[in-house]
Amino acid sequence: RLLKVMIDKMEYVLDGKNQTKLNIYTSHESSIVALLATMGIWTPHVPEYSSAVILELLEDGTDHFVK
């Protein structure tokens, strides 16, 4: 669910429907694990307190990508 919300927000920006520069989401470690697992980048461990996942929507000419 969290990843879908993030993707939807990025699509709104790409479609010109939203000019928000920053979105901040907070969650428990179980949600961070689920997000990383969904993205295929989780290694089995419990994220430490105050862990962060940062996704950036970047533009290179007419191309866009997520870092």
Secondary structure, DSSP 4 states (H G I P E B T S, - for coil): -HHHHHHHHHHHHHTTS-----------HHHHHHHHHHTT---SSPPPTT------EEEETTEEEE-
